[in-house]
Amino acid sequence: MINNFYDYEIYQTDNRNYTFMSFEYAMNHGFKRNDYKFCYKGIVEASCVNEALNKLWIRHNADDRPAGKTMRSLSMSDVVTIDGIPYYCDCSRVGWSEIPAERWYR
């Protein structure tokens, strides 16, 4: 199996309207790109985007995670972009939901 290298960025929000809420809830309760701040960027090796997202979940929830002193662990409602495509962390329900480009890139 051939692996690819993906650029990724992590964004987190403290907006109490939808922090730690499902993707559907956030989309219906005021989700705004401007509520998110950039926290970290890196490169992940994986065979596909889904594997990359799962690897990032594990990596950014480990005790020795990157930027562990400057950002919280990867959590529900965080956004991870993979090669510029935004994904909403909806781990308690479906895993990851792709955010429509018009909702993220305005």
All heavy atoms as an XYZ file, in Angstrom:
889
protein
N       0.848     -1.182      0.000
C       0.000      0.000      0.000
C       0.890      1.240      0.000
O       1.837      1.338      0.769
C      -0.896     -0.009      1.241
C      -1.831      1.153      1.282
S      -2.964      1.133      2.685
C      -3.889     -0.329      2.358
N       0.594      2.161     -0.871
C       1.378      3.390     -0.980
C       0.765      4.452     -0.087
O      -0.442      4.689     -0.104
C       1.412      3.882     -2.442
C       2.104      2.834     -3.315
C       2.102      5.226     -2.544
C       2.074      3.138     -4.784
N       1.602      5.074      0.703
C       1.144      6.166      1.563
C       1.393      7.508      0.898
O       2.288      7.647      0.069
C       1.852      6.123      2.909
C       1.280      5.052      3.814
O       0.214      4.512      3.562
N       1.986      4.745      4.867
N       0.598      8.471      1.286
C       0.727      9.851      0.830
C       1.089     10.716      2.023
O       0.845     10.340      3.169
C      -0.606     10.343      0.246
C      -1.051      9.520     -0.929
O      -0.338      9.380     -1.900
N      -2.241      8.945     -0.831
N       1.623     11.871      1.729
C       1.881     12.858      2.773
C       0.851     13.967      2.627
O       0.672     14.515      1.543
C       3.302     13.418      2.650
C       4.352     12.401      2.974
C       4.905     11.606      1.990
C       4.760     12.223      4.287
C       5.860     10.652      2.286
C       5.714     11.270      4.603
C       6.264     10.487      3.601
N       0.165     14.259      3.717
C      -0.883     15.274      3.723
C      -0.490     16.420      4.643
O      -0.064     16.190      5.772
C      -2.201     14.687      4.240
C      -2.782     13.591      3.384
C      -2.578     12.259      3.699
C      -3.561     13.899      2.267
C      -3.128     11.247      2.925
C      -4.114     12.891      1.486
C      -3.888     11.569      1.828
O      -4.439     10.577      1.053
N      -0.657     17.644      4.154
C      -0.506     18.820      5.011
C      -1.789     18.954      5.818
O      -2.884     18.752      5.287
C      -0.317     20.088      4.175
C       1.001     20.087      3.426
O       2.016     19.658      4.003
O       1.011     20.512      2.258
N      -1.647     19.276      7.093
C      -2.844     19.486      7.901
C      -2.679     20.678      8.818
O      -1.574     21.093      9.139
C      -3.200     18.229      8.712
C      -2.302     17.948      9.898
C      -2.632     18.404     11.173
C      -1.142     17.204      9.754
C      -1.823     18.130     12.270
C      -0.335     16.925     10.838
C      -0.678     17.384     12.091
O       0.130     17.126     13.173
N      -3.824     21.237      9.186
C      -3.893     22.329     10.150
C      -5.025     22.029     11.116
O      -6.030     21.436     10.729
C      -4.146     23.673      9.463
C      -3.024     24.099      8.559
C      -3.271     25.437      7.872
O      -4.422     25.929      7.881
O      -2.314     25.977      7.321
N      -4.844     22.449     12.358
C      -5.868     22.260     13.382
C      -6.354     23.627     13.840
O      -5.555     24.525     14.107
C      -5.330     21.473     14.590
C      -4.930     20.062     14.150
C      -6.363     21.421     15.720
C      -4.248     19.251     15.242
N      -7.688     23.742     13.940
C      -8.338     24.957     14.412
C      -9.263     24.583     15.565
O      -9.935     23.556     15.515
C      -9.164     25.599     13.297
C      -8.335     26.058     12.124
C      -7.960     25.168     11.124
C      -7.918     27.375     12.020
C      -7.190     25.574     10.046
C      -7.150     27.797     10.944
C      -6.789     26.900      9.965
O      -6.022     27.314      8.905
N      -9.298     25.428     16.588
C     -10.169     25.187     17.733
C     -10.960     26.442     18.063
O     -10.541     27.553     17.745
C      -9.348     24.748     18.951
C      -8.657     23.421     18.724
C      -7.855     22.939     19.912
O      -7.244     23.718     20.640
N      -7.833     21.622     20.098
N     -12.110     26.243     18.705
C     -12.978     27.350     19.095
C     -13.346     27.243     20.562
O     -13.342     26.151     21.132
C     -14.265     27.384     18.242
O     -15.025     28.542     18.601
C     -15.107     26.150     18.423
N     -13.669     28.370     21.137
C     -14.208     28.416     22.492
C     -15.645     28.931     22.481
O     -16.198     29.246     23.520
C     -13.349     29.330     23.378
C     -11.973     28.741     23.622
O     -11.866     27.507     23.756
O     -10.996     29.510     23.677
N     -16.247     29.014     21.287
C     -17.617     29.495     21.178
C     -18.539     28.505     21.869
O     -18.716     27.378     21.421
C     -18.018     29.660     19.718
C     -19.410     30.229     19.560
O     -20.349     29.808     20.232
N     -19.549     31.196     18.677
N     -19.152     28.920     22.941
C     -19.971     28.015     23.756
C     -21.267     27.593     23.079
O     -21.943     26.700     23.565
C     -20.259     28.662     25.108
C     -18.993     28.794     25.904
C     -19.239     29.489     27.206
N     -17.954     29.772     27.816
C     -17.701     29.575     29.077
N     -18.630     29.142     29.876
N     -16.510     29.842     29.558
N     -21.615     28.233     21.967
C     -22.821     27.835     21.247
C     -22.677     26.449     20.634
O     -23.668     25.751     20.445
C     -23.171     28.830     20.149
C     -23.673     30.136     20.710
O     -24.250     30.173     21.785
N     -23.433     31.209     19.992
N     -21.427     26.057     20.296
C     -21.272     24.753     19.657
C     -19.968     24.031     19.980
O     -19.704     22.972     19.414
C     -21.467     24.853     18.140
C     -20.640     25.914     17.461
C     -19.357     25.658     17.032
C     -21.170     27.178     17.238
C     -18.611     26.629     16.409
C     -20.439     28.155     16.600
C     -19.153     27.879     16.185
O     -18.408     28.833     15.568
N     -19.167     24.534     20.898
C     -17.977     23.800     21.304
C     -18.388     22.458     21.885
O     -19.300     22.379     22.705
C     -17.169     24.600     22.346
O     -16.785     25.842     21.766
C     -15.915     23.849     22.779
N     -17.739     21.408     21.435
C     -17.990     20.024     21.856
C     -19.361     19.514     21.425
O     -19.885     18.566     21.990
C     -17.794     19.849     23.363
C     -16.466     20.341     23.854
C     -16.391     21.314     24.827
C     -15.283     19.843     23.330
C     -15.169     21.779     25.278
C     -14.056     20.312     23.765
C     -13.993     21.277     24.743
N     -19.957     20.143     20.408
C     -21.262     19.723     19.900
C     -21.092     19.029     18.549
O     -20.075     19.169     17.884
C     -22.205     20.924     19.748
C     -22.528     21.617     21.036
S     -23.432     20.498     22.113
C     -23.748     21.551     23.498
N     -22.136     18.333     18.126
C     -22.111     17.615     16.859
C     -22.043     18.588     15.676
O     -22.374     19.770     15.799
C     -23.351     16.743     16.723
O     -24.498     17.550     16.505
N     -21.658     18.046     14.543
C     -21.589     18.828     13.312
C     -22.952     19.423     12.966
O     -23.067     20.611     12.679
C     -21.092     17.922     12.176
C     -21.044     18.581     10.838
C     -20.080     19.533     10.547
C     -21.935     18.227      9.845
C     -20.014     20.131      9.297
C     -21.883     18.810      8.588
C     -20.919     19.767      8.319
N     -23.975     18.603     13.005
C     -25.323     19.074     12.676
C     -25.748     20.201     13.608
O     -26.294     21.216     13.169
C     -26.322     17.922     12.756
C     -27.723     18.313     12.380
C     -28.694     17.145     12.435
O     -28.269     15.991     12.582
O     -29.900     17.418     12.342
N     -25.484     20.038     14.890
C     -25.849     21.061     15.862
C     -25.109     22.366     15.552
O     -25.707     23.447     15.529
C     -25.531     20.584     17.278
C     -25.961     21.559     18.337
C     -27.228     21.459     18.906
C     -25.130     22.592     18.761
C     -27.646     22.359     19.881
C     -25.535     23.498     19.725
C     -26.790     23.378     20.278
O     -27.202     24.274     21.225
N     -23.805     22.267     15.309
C     -23.006     23.468     15.027
C     -23.498     24.196     13.774
O     -23.621     25.423     13.771
C     -21.535     23.095     14.873
N     -23.799     23.432     12.736
C     -24.260     24.037     11.484
C     -25.594     24.761     11.677
O     -25.874     25.737     10.988
C     -24.393     22.991     10.379
C     -23.084     22.387      9.925
S     -21.946     23.586      9.193
C     -20.570     23.452     10.316
N     -26.399     24.304     12.636
C     -27.712     24.908     12.885
C     -27.714     25.936     14.016
O     -28.759     26.525     14.298
C     -28.741     23.813     13.193
C     -29.034     22.961     11.988
O     -29.125     23.459     10.876
N     -29.155     21.663     12.202
N     -26.566     26.141     14.657
C     -26.516     27.058     15.801
C     -25.368     28.062     15.715
O     -24.686     28.333     16.694
C     -26.429     26.259     17.107
C     -27.708     25.569     17.446
N     -28.021     24.313     16.948
C     -28.765     25.962     18.185
C     -29.207     23.963     17.390
N     -29.695     24.940     18.135
N     -25.159     28.602     14.543
C     -24.263     29.747     14.414
C     -22.825     29.463     14.068
O     -21.966     30.320     14.262
N     -22.509     28.283     13.551
C     -21.135     27.970     13.163
C     -20.568     29.082     12.295
O     -21.176     29.470     11.307
C     -21.094     26.651     12.392
C     -19.729     26.309     11.857
C     -18.853     25.558     12.614
C     -19.332     26.739     10.597
C     -17.593     25.235     12.114
C     -18.079     26.425     10.100
C     -17.207     25.674     10.864
N     -19.393     29.602     12.698
C     -18.712     30.642     11.922
C     -17.224     30.358     11.894
O     -16.625     30.055     12.926
C     -18.923     32.022     12.556
C     -20.309     32.553     12.437
C     -20.346     33.983     12.970
C     -21.651     34.193     13.673
N     -21.587     34.623     15.016
N     -16.634     30.489     10.735
C     -15.195     30.303     10.574
C     -14.425     31.252     11.486
O     -13.397     30.889     12.058
C     -14.822     30.514      9.103
C     -13.348     30.728      8.817
C     -12.541     29.498      9.193
N     -11.150     29.634      8.880
C     -10.227     30.069      9.736
N     -10.564     30.451     10.954
N      -8.959     30.121      9.383
N     -14.929     32.477     11.646
C     -14.225     33.479     12.449
C     -14.151     33.127     13.932
O     -13.378     33.727     14.665
C     -14.863     34.847     12.272
C     -14.621     35.413     10.893
O     -13.709     34.984     10.185
N     -15.444     36.348     10.482
N     -14.959     32.166     14.377
C     -14.903     31.734     15.774
C     -13.713     30.820     16.045
O     -13.408     30.522     17.200
C     -16.181     30.972     16.164
C     -17.382     31.885     16.253
O     -17.205     33.104     16.446
O     -18.514     31.367     16.128
N     -13.053     30.367     15.007
C     -11.943     29.420     15.146
C     -10.597     30.115     15.062
O     -10.421     31.052     14.289
C     -12.034     28.348     14.050
C     -13.057     27.295     14.359
C     -14.402     27.522     14.098
C     -12.689     26.089     14.933
C     -15.361     26.565     14.392
C     -13.636     25.128     15.232
C     -14.966     25.373     14.960
O     -15.898     24.419     15.272
N      -9.649     29.605     15.847
C      -8.280     30.115     15.757
C      -7.350     28.974     15.364
O      -7.538     27.818     15.763
C      -7.831     30.754     17.068
C      -7.697     29.794     18.203
C      -7.157     30.466     19.447
C      -6.982     29.392     20.519
N      -6.265     29.809     21.654
N      -6.379     29.326     14.574
C      -5.368     28.371     14.136
C      -4.542     27.946     15.350
O      -4.132     28.779     16.151
C      -4.470     29.012     13.081
C      -3.240     28.214     12.788
C      -3.306     27.120     11.941
C      -2.039     28.541     13.365
C      -2.174     26.368     11.686
C      -0.901     27.802     13.111
C      -0.966     26.712     12.263
N      -4.280     26.638     15.481
C      -3.522     26.132     16.630
C      -2.262     25.367     16.258
O      -1.287     25.401     17.004
C      -4.403     25.209     17.468
S      -5.796     26.027     18.223
N      -2.275     24.662     15.136
C      -1.140     23.791     14.833
C      -1.180     23.388     13.365
O      -2.253     23.287     12.770
C      -1.207     22.525     15.698
C       0.025     21.665     15.605
C       1.165     21.978     16.331
C       0.059     20.553     14.778
C       2.307     21.203     16.232
C       1.190     19.768     14.677
C       2.312     20.098     15.402
O       3.449     19.333     15.303
N       0.001     23.138     12.797
C       0.071     22.579     11.455
C       1.193     21.557     11.392
O       2.147     21.598     12.175
C       0.250     23.649     10.387
C       1.604     24.307     10.346
C       1.650     25.293      9.200
C       3.009     25.974      9.155
N       3.108     26.850      7.991
N       1.048     20.626     10.465
C       2.056     19.589     10.316
C       1.803     18.776      9.069
O       1.010     19.148      8.201
N       2.481     17.633      9.008
C       2.347     16.699      7.897
C       2.077     15.328      8.491
O       2.681     14.946      9.493
C       3.629     16.674      7.040
C       3.880     18.042      6.423
C       3.550     15.596      5.959
C       5.219     18.163      5.711
N       1.153     14.599      7.873
C       0.841     13.246      8.320
C       0.950     12.306      7.121
O       0.559     12.669      6.015
C      -0.560     13.160      8.984
C      -1.655     13.559      8.026
C      -0.807     11.791      9.591
N       1.489     11.123      7.359
C       1.603     10.109      6.312
C       0.475      9.102      6.497
O       0.279      8.561      7.586
C       2.954      9.408      6.409
C       3.184      8.388      5.328
C       4.544      7.713      5.419
O       5.320      8.024      6.339
O       4.814      6.865      4.561
N      -0.254      8.844      5.420
C      -1.376      7.908      5.487
C      -1.736      7.450      4.081
O      -1.350      8.077      3.093
C      -2.579      8.576      6.146
N      -2.518      6.378      4.015
C      -2.915      5.845      2.713
C      -4.099      6.596      2.112
O      -4.331      6.531      0.911
C      -3.244      4.361      2.828
O      -4.329      4.169      3.713
N      -4.873      7.290      2.975
C      -6.045      8.038      2.498
C      -6.404      9.100      3.536
O      -5.859      9.103      4.646
C      -7.229      7.112      2.252
S      -7.838      6.296      3.736
N      -7.328      9.969      3.195
C      -7.710     11.057      4.094
C      -8.316     10.513      5.389
O      -7.997     10.998      6.475
C      -8.675     12.034      3.396
C      -9.283     13.015      4.376
C      -7.953     12.777      2.278
N      -9.180      9.493      5.294
C      -9.781      8.944      6.515
C      -8.728      8.395      7.464
O      -8.808      8.586      8.675
C     -10.799      7.854      6.183
C     -12.095      8.432      5.675
O     -12.427      9.577      5.938
N     -12.837      7.641      4.927
N      -7.736      7.710      6.920
C      -6.659      7.202      7.769
C      -5.876      8.368      8.372
O      -5.491      8.325      9.536
C      -5.721      6.287      6.986
C      -4.611      5.728      7.874
C      -3.577      4.904      7.143
O      -3.542      4.903      5.894
O      -2.769      4.268      7.843
N      -5.643      9.412      7.582
C      -4.924     10.586      8.090
C      -5.674     11.208      9.266
O      -5.082     11.520     10.301
C      -4.725     11.612      6.977
N      -6.987     11.377      9.127
C      -7.783     11.959     10.206
C      -7.748     11.077     11.459
O      -7.600     11.583     12.578
C      -9.220     12.179      9.745
C      -9.404     13.309      8.726
C     -10.772     13.213      8.066
C      -9.197     14.669      9.374
N      -7.837      9.778     11.284
C      -7.767      8.876     12.435
C      -6.400      8.903     13.099
O      -6.300      8.887     14.323
C      -8.144      7.452     12.016
C      -9.622      7.337     11.684
O     -10.448      8.060     12.223
N      -9.945      6.436     10.778
N      -5.334      8.967     12.304
C      -3.994      9.080     12.873
C      -3.834     10.387     13.654
O      -3.217     10.420     14.718
C      -2.934      9.015     11.772
C      -2.648      7.629     11.279
C      -1.503      7.666     10.265
C      -0.981      6.279     10.003
N       0.234      6.310      9.162
N      -4.394     11.469     13.114
C      -4.301     12.756     13.800
C      -5.067     12.731     15.112
O      -4.625     13.314     16.112
C      -4.785     13.885     12.898
C      -3.889     14.144     11.692
C      -4.524     15.164     10.762
C      -2.500     14.576     12.126
N      -6.218     12.069     15.130
C      -6.986     11.931     16.370
C      -6.120     11.253     17.437
O      -6.030     11.722     18.569
C      -8.267     11.126     16.125
C      -9.014     10.849     17.382
C      -8.998      9.692     18.108
C      -9.846     11.762     18.102
N      -9.788      9.828     19.226
C     -10.318     11.085     19.240
C     -10.247     13.071     17.884
C     -11.174     11.676     20.163
C     -11.099     13.663     18.803
C     -11.548     12.972     19.924
N      -5.475     10.167     17.069
C      -4.627      9.440     18.025
C      -3.432     10.291     18.435
O      -3.134     10.433     19.626
C      -4.176      8.096     17.414
C      -5.392      7.172     17.257
C      -3.091      7.447     18.255
C      -5.144      5.956     16.373
N      -2.747     10.882     17.460
C      -1.540     11.670     17.735
C      -1.845     12.865     18.636
O      -1.102     13.160     19.567
C      -0.924     12.173     16.432
C       0.314     13.040     16.655
C       0.867     13.636     15.385
N       1.266     12.585     14.464
C       1.597     12.797     13.197
N       1.573     14.018     12.696
N       1.941     11.799     12.415
N      -2.940     13.563     18.375
C      -3.240     14.792     19.105
C      -4.097     14.562     20.347
O      -4.609     15.516     20.931
C      -3.853     15.834     18.164
C      -2.835     16.420     17.235
N      -2.013     17.458     17.596
C      -2.479     16.072     15.977
C      -1.196     17.750     16.597
N      -1.461     16.915     15.605
N      -4.218     13.290     20.748
C      -4.833     12.956     22.030
C      -3.872     12.194     22.937
O      -4.228     11.849     24.058
C      -6.122     12.149     21.832
C      -7.288     13.068     21.564
O      -7.779     13.721     22.459
N      -7.692     13.149     20.308
N      -2.667     11.952     22.462
C      -1.657     11.247     23.257
C      -1.081     12.171     24.330
O      -1.123     13.401     24.202
C      -0.541     10.752     22.339
N      -0.557     11.584     25.381
C       0.063     12.381     26.449
C       1.213     13.236     25.929
O       1.435     14.342     26.427
C       0.571     11.469     27.571
C      -0.562     10.841     28.360
O      -1.690     11.386     28.339
O      -0.325      9.799     29.002
N       1.943     12.734     24.946
C       3.081     13.475     24.391
C       2.731     14.135     23.056
O       3.565     14.293     22.186
C       4.284     12.547     24.234
C       4.028     11.414     23.248
O       2.847     11.149     22.905
O       5.010     10.774     22.819
N       1.477     14.567     22.906
C       1.010     15.150     21.644
C       1.766     16.442     21.302
O       2.225     17.160     22.190
C      -0.486     15.423     21.698
C      -0.878     16.518     22.664
C      -2.391     16.634     22.763
N      -2.768     17.633     23.714
C      -2.940     17.419     25.006
N      -2.748     16.226     25.500
N      -3.297     18.399     25.800
N       1.857     16.732     19.997
C       2.464     18.001     19.581
C       1.674     19.181     20.153
O       0.447     19.135     20.233
C       2.337     17.969     18.053
C       2.150     16.531     17.704
C       1.441     15.909     18.868
N       2.361     20.203     20.556
C       1.762     21.433     21.094
C       0.892     21.167     22.314
O      -0.051     21.904     22.585
C       0.973     22.165     20.011
N       1.214     20.138     23.059
C       0.424     19.758     24.222
C       0.340     20.815     25.303
O      -0.598     20.821     26.094
N       1.291     21.722     25.324
C       1.276     22.780     26.339
C       0.571     24.048     25.858
O       0.286     24.928     26.649
C       2.700     23.096     26.768
C       3.410     21.908     27.396
C       4.466     22.343     28.357
C       5.271     21.194     28.873
N       4.602     20.266     29.702
N       0.293     24.131     24.559
C      -0.307     25.356     24.024
C      -1.715     25.172     23.463
O      -2.365     26.155     23.143
C       0.582     25.959     22.920
O       0.728     24.998     21.873
C       1.946     26.351     23.466
N      -2.155     23.926     23.332
C      -3.517     23.676     22.842
C      -4.076     22.426     23.507
O      -3.328     21.556     23.922
C      -3.557     23.534     21.320
C      -2.808     22.340     20.769
S      -2.917     22.153     18.973
C      -4.335     21.094     18.829
N      -5.406     22.366     23.611
C      -6.021     21.179     24.202
C      -5.935     20.019     23.212
O      -5.631     20.212     22.036
C      -7.470     21.459     24.588
C      -8.394     21.704     23.424
C      -9.844     21.868     23.895
N     -10.713     22.088     22.762
C     -11.208     23.243     22.405
N     -10.936     24.331     23.107
N     -11.992     23.345     21.346
N      -6.226     18.844     23.694
C      -6.232     17.684     22.807
C      -7.313     17.866     21.741
O      -8.243     18.658     21.908
C      -6.485     16.413     23.606
O      -7.743     16.469     24.235
N      -7.166     17.136     20.647
C      -8.135     17.208     19.563
C      -9.473     16.726     20.093
O      -9.569     15.669     20.709
C      -7.659     16.339     18.401
C      -8.274     16.560     17.041
C      -8.145     18.011     16.592
C      -7.617     15.653     16.022
N     -10.510     17.519     19.880
C     -11.807     17.250     20.488
C     -12.937     17.481     19.501
O     -12.767     18.121     18.460
C     -12.033     18.188     21.685
O     -11.021     18.039     22.636
N     -14.100     17.001     19.879
C     -15.296     17.241     19.096
C     -15.481     18.752     18.917
O     -15.262     19.509     19.865
C     -16.500     16.649     19.822
C     -17.743     16.591     19.015
S     -18.853     15.440     19.815
C     -20.330     15.767     18.937
N     -15.817     19.160     17.730
C     -16.023     20.536     17.279
C     -14.754     21.196     16.764
O     -14.818     22.296     16.213
C     -16.691     21.445     18.330
O     -15.800     21.842     19.340
N     -13.603     20.542     16.893
C     -12.387     21.081     16.292
C     -12.448     20.864     14.780
O     -13.155     19.984     14.293
C     -11.144     20.402     16.856
C     -10.892     20.755     18.307
O     -11.499     21.726     18.804
O     -10.084     20.063     18.949
N     -11.693     21.667     14.055
C     -11.629     21.541     12.600
C     -10.197     21.194     12.221
O      -9.246     21.809     12.700
C     -12.072     22.841     11.900
C     -11.834     22.765     10.393
C     -13.546     23.114     12.188
N     -10.077     20.189     11.359
C      -8.788     19.809     10.797
C      -8.903     19.969      9.292
O      -9.849     19.454      8.678
C      -8.427     18.345     11.142
C      -7.154     17.915     10.422
C      -8.273     18.170     12.644
N      -7.969     20.705      8.710
C      -7.934     20.767      7.249
C      -6.874     19.787      6.777
O      -5.790     19.691      7.352
C      -7.622     22.182      6.717
O      -6.323     22.576      7.137
C      -8.658     23.193      7.174
N      -7.232     19.032      5.757
C      -6.303     18.105      5.111
C      -6.135     18.611      3.688
O      -7.108     18.654      2.923
C      -6.848     16.658      5.097
C      -7.095     16.144      6.506
C      -5.927     15.733      4.301
C      -5.854     15.753      7.284
N      -4.917     19.049      3.375
C      -4.649     19.642      2.059
C      -5.698     20.693      1.709
O      -6.191     20.767      0.587
C      -4.560     18.566      0.979
C      -3.280     17.735      1.094
O      -2.346     18.159      1.812
O      -3.217     16.672      0.464
N      -6.085     21.487      2.707
C      -7.000     22.606      2.501
C      -8.473     22.271      2.607
O      -9.305     23.170      2.593
N      -8.833     21.003      2.712
C     -10.247     20.623      2.829
C     -10.602     20.513      4.315
O      -9.947     19.770      5.056
C     -10.527     19.294      2.103
C     -10.213     19.458      0.613
C     -11.977     18.849      2.321
C     -10.261     18.178     -0.173
N     -11.614     21.268      4.775
C     -11.930     21.288      6.208
C     -12.839     20.140      6.640
O     -13.825     19.825      5.964
C     -12.641     22.633      6.390
C     -13.280     22.897      5.064
C     -12.379     22.271      4.032
N     -12.503     19.537      7.779
C     -13.292     18.458      8.363
C     -13.604     18.814      9.814
O     -12.714     19.202     10.572
C     -12.524     17.131      8.327
C     -12.244     16.666      6.925
C     -11.082     17.048      6.263
C     -13.149     15.857      6.251
C     -10.823     16.636      4.965
C     -12.904     15.443      4.943
C     -11.734     15.837      4.319
O     -11.495     15.433      3.031
N     -14.840     18.646     10.183
C     -15.319     18.921     11.532
C     -15.228     17.629     12.339
O     -15.701     16.579     11.904
C     -16.772     19.391     11.456
C     -17.381     19.850     12.754
C     -17.363     21.195     13.103
C     -17.999     18.946     13.612
C     -17.956     21.630     14.276
C     -18.586     19.374     14.792
C     -18.558     20.722     15.120
O     -19.150     21.151     16.291
N     -14.640     17.699     13.494
C     -14.507     16.531     14.352
C     -15.843     16.269     15.045
O     -16.278     17.053     15.882
C     -13.403     16.755     15.375
S     -13.106     15.317     16.397
N     -16.468     15.177     14.665
C     -17.780     14.790     15.176
C     -17.676     13.360     15.705
O     -18.470     12.494     15.388
C     -18.798     14.877     14.039
C     -20.240     14.891     14.520
O     -20.467     14.933     15.737
O     -21.131     14.863     13.662
N     -16.638     13.136     16.497
C     -16.229     11.781     16.876
C     -17.273     10.981     17.627
O     -17.289      9.766     17.543
C     -14.943     11.837     17.689
S     -13.586     12.441     16.686
N     -18.126     11.613     18.379
C     -19.075     10.821     19.161
C     -20.192     10.247     18.303
O     -20.933      9.390     18.748
C     -19.669     11.670     20.280
O     -20.570     12.610     19.753
N     -20.313     10.716     17.051
C     -21.414     10.255     16.207
C     -20.909      9.563     14.939
O     -21.133      8.394     14.750
C     -22.333     11.413     15.838
C     -22.977     12.017     17.060
C     -23.812     13.226     16.681
N     -24.227     13.932     17.867
C     -25.390     13.761     18.457
N     -26.258     12.912     17.977
N     -25.689     14.447     19.541
N     -20.259     10.291     14.068
C     -19.871      9.724     12.777
C     -18.379      9.826     12.488
O     -17.931      9.338     11.473
C     -20.652     10.389     11.618
C     -22.124     10.110     11.728
C     -20.391     11.874     11.559
N     -17.627     10.448     13.318
C     -16.197     10.611     13.069
C     -15.878     12.005     12.559
O     -15.711     12.916     13.342
N     -15.824     12.172     11.266
C     -15.458     13.445     10.662
C     -16.468     13.814      9.599
O     -16.869     12.969      8.815
C     -14.069     13.359     10.043
C     -13.009     13.040     11.042
C     -12.599     11.797     11.433
C     -12.248     13.970     11.803
N     -11.624     11.912     12.387
C     -11.382     13.236     12.635
C     -12.220     15.362     11.856
C     -10.494     13.838     13.506
C     -11.328     15.970     12.734
C     -10.482     15.210     13.538
N     -16.841     15.068      9.567
C     -17.768     15.569      8.554
C     -17.071     16.665      7.757
O     -16.514     17.598      8.349
C     -19.023     16.146      9.212
O     -19.725     15.144      9.911
N     -17.101     16.542      6.436
C     -16.503     17.578      5.604
C     -17.371     18.825      5.675
O     -18.589     18.759      5.511
C     -16.375     17.106      4.161
C     -15.634     18.097      3.293
C     -15.356     17.590      1.896
O     -15.339     16.359      1.689
O     -15.166     18.440      1.004
N     -16.741     19.947      5.937
C     -17.445     21.223      6.025
C     -17.582     21.780      4.612
O     -16.597     21.848      3.876
C     -16.671     22.216      6.906
C     -16.521     21.661      8.324
C     -17.352     23.585      6.924
C     -15.564     22.449      9.195
N     -18.773     22.184      4.228
C     -18.923     22.802      2.900
C     -17.967     24.002      2.764
O     -17.848     24.813      3.689
C     -20.382     23.252      2.879
C     -21.071     22.378      3.878
C     -20.042     22.115      4.948
N     -17.291     24.067      1.652
C     -16.285     25.109      1.438
C     -16.840     26.499      1.698
O     -16.154     27.349      2.283
C     -15.723     25.009      0.017
N     -18.097     26.745      1.307
C     -18.660     28.089      1.509
C     -18.861     28.424      2.976
O     -18.978     29.596      3.336
C     -19.970     28.254      0.722
C     -21.105     27.377      1.181
C     -21.139     25.999      0.535
O     -20.179     25.631     -0.175
O     -22.121     25.278      0.753
N     -18.915     27.428      3.857
C     -19.038     27.677      5.290
C     -17.671     27.948      5.931
O     -17.593     28.563      6.992
C     -19.685     26.490      6.017
C     -21.107     26.181      5.674
C     -22.124     27.241      6.077
N     -22.243     27.556      7.462
C     -23.181     27.124      8.286
N     -24.102     26.275      7.844
N     -23.223     27.519      9.534
N     -16.608     27.469      5.308
C     -15.266     27.635      5.882
C     -14.478     28.731      5.186
O     -13.828     29.546      5.829
C     -14.509     26.314      5.823
C     -13.201     26.351      6.560
C     -11.964     26.378      6.016
C     -13.002     26.382      7.974
N     -10.989     26.416      6.998
C     -11.620     26.414      8.219
C     -13.878     26.388      9.081
C     -11.084     26.447      9.505
C     -13.329     26.413     10.354
C     -11.964     26.432     10.549
N     -14.521     28.777      3.873
C     -13.744     29.747      3.091
C     -14.653     30.839      2.548
O     -15.139     30.763      1.436
C     -13.023     29.054      1.930
C     -11.994     28.058      2.395
C     -12.200     26.700      2.261
C     -10.824     28.491      2.989
C     -11.260     25.786      2.690
C      -9.866     27.588      3.433
C     -10.095     26.238      3.276
O      -9.157     25.337      3.709
N     -14.900     31.842      3.350
C     -15.715     32.980      2.899
C     -14.852     34.187      2.714
O     -13.991     34.476      3.407
C     -16.799     33.326      3.926
C     -17.848     32.280      4.000
C     -18.937     32.768      4.879
N     -19.780     31.644      5.222
C     -20.963     31.757      5.690
N     -21.488     32.929      5.877
N     -21.676     30.709      5.985
